[in-house]
Amino acid sequence: MRTVFSEDHRLQDGRSELIEGQFVPVNEMPRRAEIVIDRVRATKLGEVLPARDFGLDPILRVHDRGLVGFLQSAWDEWAATGRTFDALPHVWPVPGLGRRLSDSIDGRLGYYAIDAGTPIMSGTWKAVQASANVALTAQKLVATGERAVFALCRPPGHHAGSDFYGGYCFLNNAGIAAQAFLDQGARRVAILDVDYHHGNGTQQMFYGRSDVLTVSLHADPRQEFPYFLGYADEIGEGAGEGYHQNFPLPWGTDWRSYSEALELAGKRIQQCGADALVISLGLDTFEEDPISRFKLRHDDYFRLGERIAWMDLPTLFIMEGGYAVEALGVNTVNVLMGFEQRGG
C-alpha cells in the first residue's frame, strides 16, 4: 500500500492547549506523524510519495470561504498585535450572545473555533494546506485505480466543519477527499470514522446530503468531547435523512463490544451503494491512549483492517487522532497490514 506524506506537517507544533481546565503541552505533536512514517518504512508497507498541490478549489468545495481566509491570515493578524505566543480563543458566541464577525482577531478566533485546544502559530496554514494536499493526492490515486492508499495527514481533520475548526483540526481532510471523489464521478461515497472522538465536523458537513453516507464509532458524547454531537438519534436531515449513523460506545469498550458495532457499521456501508470508502483512521481507541478510555489492543487493529477490507470498496485511509505516541506507528500499520492480510 502506498503512503502519501508531507514534511510540512512539522510546521504545526503548538506549545500548549487547554484541556480539562489546565494548560498542558499539546497532545497533537509532530512526533505523531514521524513515528508513523518510520513504521511505514520499517515494515516496507509500500512506496512513500510526496503530496501534490491542488490549490484552494477542492477545499472550498466543502469549507466556507470565510473560514479558509481566516486560517490563512490569523497568525499575521495575531502577531500584528505584538503577541508572539500561540493564538487561542477565550470567548465564544454561545446561545444568548449574537454570532457576529468581529473586527478583532480575538473575536474571530472565538467565532471560528470550538475549543481552546487548537493553537494557531506561524506555520499553521502551510501545515494545514499540506495536510489537505496529502489527502487529495492519495484520493487521486484511489480514484484512478489503486485499491487502497494511506494519507498520513497531520494536522488531522474530522472535528473541522464547513465553517469552524477545533479538536486539533482545521480543515476536514476526509470531507475534502469525499467531495473530490464525487466531483470525479462517484455517485456516492461512504465515510467510516473509527476515531475515539466523534467526527462532529464530518457529520455537520454532510448531514443534509444523501451522496455521502457518514458512519461513526466513538465514545458516547454524554461522557466525551465533542459533547454536543454524536448521539444515536442523529440520522441526517432533509435529503440526508438515513445517511448518517452514530454508534456511541461507553468508556471501557473493548474489542468484543467494538467489533459488534463495527459489524453493523460495515453492513450499512455495504448496503448504501458507495463507489468509494474513506476511513477517518483515529487510533486513540488504544488502551494506553492518555486522553481516551477505550481498551483496544495492538492485535485488534489487524482485525479492524481485515473488517474494512471485507467491505470490498476502493479505500482511502486518512490519519486522524491517536496520542499514545510511541505505540501509534505500530497500531496504524497494523490496520493497514490487516487490510492487506499481511499479518495479525
C-alpha positions in Angstrom: 0.0 0.0 0.0 1.3 3.4 -0.9 1.5 6.2 1.7 1.4 9.9 0.9 3.3 12.2 3.4 4.4 15.8 3.7 7.3 17.1 5.8 5.3 20.4 6.2 3.3 18.8 9.0 6.1 19.8 11.3 5.1 23.5 10.9 2.2 22.8 13.2 3.9 22.5 16.6 1.9 24.1 19.3 3.2 24.9 22.8 0.1 24.3 24.9 -3.6 23.5 24.9 -6.4 24.0 27.4 -7.8 20.6 28.4 -9.7 19.6 31.5 -9.2 23.0 33.0 -5.4 23.0 32.6 -2.9 24.3 30.1 -0.7 21.4 29.1 1.7 20.5 26.3 -0.2 19.9 23.1 -1.0 16.2 22.6 -1.3 16.6 18.8 2.5 16.9 18.2 4.8 16.4 15.2 6.2 13.2 16.6 2.9 11.5 15.9 3.5 11.6 12.2 7.2 10.9 12.4 6.7 7.7 14.4 4.0 6.5 11.9 6.1 7.2 8.8 9.1 5.5 10.4 6.9 2.4 11.0 5.6 2.5 7.4 9.2 2.5 6.1 10.5 -0.1 8.6 7.7 -2.6 7.7 8.1 -1.9 3.9 4.4 -1.2 3.7 4.9 0.4 0.3 6.2 3.4 -1.6 6.1 6.8 0.2 5.0 9.6 -2.1 5.0 13.4 -1.7 1.9 15.5 -1.8 0.9 17.4 -4.9 -0.5 20.9 -4.7 -4.2 21.1 -5.6 -4.8 24.7 -4.7 -7.8 26.0 -2.8 -10.7 24.9 -5.1 -11.1 21.4 -3.6 -11.0 22.9 -0.1 -13.6 25.5 -0.9 -16.0 22.8 -2.3 -16.8 21.9 1.4 -15.4 24.7 3.5 -16.7 28.3 3.9 -14.5 30.8 2.2 -14.6 32.9 5.4 -13.1 30.1 7.5 -10.4 29.4 4.9 -9.5 33.1 4.6 -9.3 33.4 8.4 -7.0 30.4 8.7 -4.7 31.9 6.0 -4.4 35.3 7.8 -5.0 34.5 11.5 -1.4 34.3 12.6 -0.3 37.5 10.9 -3.2 39.3 12.5 -2.4 37.9 15.9 1.3 38.7 15.6 0.4 42.3 14.5 -1.0 42.8 18.0 2.5 42.2 19.4 1.8 38.6 20.7 4.5 36.0 19.9 2.8 33.0 21.6 0.3 30.7 20.0 -3.2 32.1 19.2 -6.1 30.6 21.2 -9.6 31.9 21.7 -11.0 33.0 25.0 -14.6 33.9 24.3 -17.3 32.2 22.2 -20.8 33.2 20.8 -22.8 30.8 23.0 -26.7 30.8 22.9 -27.8 34.2 24.2 -25.0 36.1 22.5 -25.0 37.2 18.9 -22.8 35.4 16.4 -21.3 38.4 14.6 -17.9 38.5 12.9 -15.7 40.9 14.9 -13.0 43.2 13.6 -10.8 41.9 16.5 -8.6 38.8 15.9 -9.7 37.7 19.4 -13.3 37.9 18.4 -12.8 36.0 15.2 -10.9 33.2 17.0 -13.9 32.6 19.1 -16.2 32.9 16.1 -14.5 30.1 14.2 -13.0 27.9 16.9 -15.0 25.4 19.0 -12.3 25.0 21.7 -9.1 26.3 23.2 -7.1 23.2 22.4 -6.2 24.0 18.7 -3.4 26.6 18.7 -2.6 28.7 15.6 1.1 29.6 15.0 3.2 31.0 12.2 3.3 27.7 10.3 -0.2 26.6 10.8 -1.7 27.5 7.4 1.1 25.9 5.5 0.8 22.7 7.5 -3.0 22.6 7.2 -2.9 23.1 3.4 -0.2 20.4 3.1 -2.4 18.0 5.1 -5.3 18.6 2.7 -3.0 18.1 -0.2 -1.8 14.8 1.3 -5.5 13.6 1.4 -6.2 14.8 -2.2 -3.0 13.2 -3.6 -4.0 9.9 -2.0 -7.6 10.3 -3.2 -6.5 10.8 -6.7 -4.5 7.5 -6.6 -7.6 5.6 -5.4 -9.8 7.3 -7.9 -7.5 6.2 -10.7 -7.3 2.6 -9.8 -5.4 1.9 -6.5 -7.3 -0.5 -4.3 -6.2 1.4 -1.1 -3.8 4.3 -0.2 -2.8 5.7 3.2 -2.9 9.5 3.6 -0.7 10.3 6.5 -2.4 13.6 7.3 -1.3 15.9 10.0 -2.9 18.1 11.4 -6.0 15.8 11.5 -9.4 16.9 10.2 -12.6 15.3 11.4 -13.5 17.8 14.0 -13.4 20.7 11.5 -16.8 21.6 10.0 -17.7 23.6 7.0 -17.3 26.9 8.9 -15.5 26.0 12.2 -12.3 24.4 13.4 -11.2 22.7 16.7 -10.2 19.4 18.3 -6.7 19.8 16.7 -8.4 20.0 13.3 -8.5 23.0 10.9 -9.7 21.5 7.5 -11.7 18.3 7.2 -9.4 16.1 5.1 -11.9 13.3 4.9 -14.6 15.6 3.8 -12.4 17.3 1.2 -11.5 13.8 -0.2 -15.0 12.6 -0.2 -16.2 15.6 -2.2 -13.3 15.1 -4.6 -14.5 11.5 -5.3 -17.9 12.9 -6.1 -16.5 15.6 -8.3 -14.6 13.0 -10.2 -17.7 10.9 -11.0 -18.5 8.8 -7.9 -22.3 8.5 -7.3 -21.9 8.0 -3.5 -19.1 7.9 -1.0 -19.1 6.4 2.4 -17.0 7.8 5.3 -16.3 5.5 8.3 -14.9 7.3 11.3 -13.2 5.0 13.8 -11.6 7.7 15.9 -12.3 7.6 19.7 -13.9 11.0 19.4 -16.9 11.7 17.3 -16.2 13.4 14.0 -18.6 16.2 14.6 -17.2 18.2 11.7 -17.8 15.4 9.2 -21.3 14.9 10.5 -22.1 18.6 10.2 -20.6 18.9 6.7 -22.7 16.2 5.1 -25.8 15.9 7.4 -28.3 17.1 4.8 -26.9 15.1 1.9 -27.5 11.7 0.6 -24.5 11.4 -1.7 -22.2 10.9 1.3 -23.0 8.3 3.9 -21.3 9.1 7.2 -20.9 6.4 9.9 -19.1 7.0 13.2 -18.0 4.7 16.1 -16.9 6.8 19.0 -17.1 7.4 22.8 -20.5 8.4 24.0 -20.8 12.3 23.8 -22.6 12.2 27.1 -19.2 11.5 28.5 -16.6 12.7 26.0 -15.6 15.5 23.6 -17.1 16.9 21.5 -20.2 16.5 23.8 -22.8 18.3 21.5 -23.0 15.9 18.6 -22.6 12.2 18.1 -25.8 10.8 19.6 -27.6 7.7 18.2 -30.7 9.6 17.2 -28.8 11.8 14.8 -29.6 10.2 11.4 -29.4 13.1 9.0 -32.0 15.6 7.9 -33.8 16.6 4.7 -32.3 14.8 1.7 -29.7 13.3 4.1 -32.2 11.6 6.4 -31.0 8.0 6.8 -27.5 8.8 5.5 -25.8 9.3 8.9 -25.4 6.8 11.7 -23.7 7.1 15.0 -22.5 4.3 17.3 -21.8 5.9 20.7 -20.0 3.5 22.9 -19.3 3.7 26.7 -16.0 4.1 28.5 -14.1 0.8 28.8 -15.2 -0.5 25.4 -13.0 -3.5 24.3 -12.7 -5.3 21.0 -15.7 -7.6 21.7 -18.1 -4.7 22.0 -16.4 -2.5 19.5 -16.4 -5.3 16.8 -20.2 -5.7 17.2 -20.7 -2.0 16.4 -18.2 -2.3 13.6 -20.1 -5.2 12.0 -23.3 -3.1 12.0 -21.4 -0.2 10.5 -19.9 -2.4 7.8 -23.2 -3.8 6.8 -24.7 -0.3 6.5 -21.9 0.8 4.3 -22.1 -2.3 2.1 -25.9 -1.6 1.6 -25.5 2.1 0.6 -24.1 1.6 -2.9 -20.9 3.6 -2.4 -18.3 3.8 -5.1 -15.5 4.6 -2.6 -14.8 4.4 1.1 -13.0 7.0 3.2 -11.7 5.9 6.6 -11.1 8.5 9.2 -8.4 6.5 10.9 -8.1 7.5 14.6 -6.1 5.2 16.8 -6.9 6.8 20.1 -9.1 3.8 20.8 -5.9 2.2 22.1 -5.9 1.0 25.8 -2.9 3.2 26.6 -4.1 6.4 25.0 -3.6 9.3 27.5 -6.9 11.2 26.6 -9.2 8.3 25.8 -10.9 5.4 27.6 -11.4 2.5 25.2 -9.5 -0.7 25.6 -8.4 -1.9 22.1 -5.1 -3.7 21.9 -2.3 -3.9 19.3 -3.7 -7.1 17.6 -7.2 -5.6 17.5 -6.1 -3.2 14.8 -5.2 -6.1 12.4 -8.8 -7.2 12.9 -10.1 -3.7 12.2 -8.2 -3.6 8.9 -9.5 -7.0 8.0 -13.1 -5.9 8.5 -12.6 -2.8 6.5 -11.2 -4.9 3.6 -14.4 -7.1 3.7 -16.4 -4.1 2.6 -14.7 -4.5 -0.8 -14.5 -0.9 -1.9 -11.7 1.3 -3.2 -10.5 2.7 0.2 -8.7 5.8 1.3 -7.3 5.8 4.8 -6.9 9.3 6.3 -4.9 9.7 9.5 -6.9 11.3 12.4 -6.2 11.0 16.1 -4.1 8.8 18.4 -2.0 10.1 21.3 -0.2 7.1 22.8 2.6 8.3 20.6 5.1 5.5 21.0 2.5 2.9 20.0 0.9 4.9 17.2 3.1 3.6 14.4 2.5 0.0 15.3 -1.2 0.4 15.7 -1.6 2.4 12.4 0.4 0.0 10.3 -1.4 -3.0 11.9 -4.6 -1.6 10.5 -3.1 -1.2 7.0 -1.4 -4.7 7.1 -4.7 -6.2 8.4 -6.4 -4.7 5.4 -3.8 -6.3 3.1 -3.9 -9.5 5.1 -0.2 -9.4 5.8 -0.3 -10.4 9.4 -2.2 -10.4 12.7 
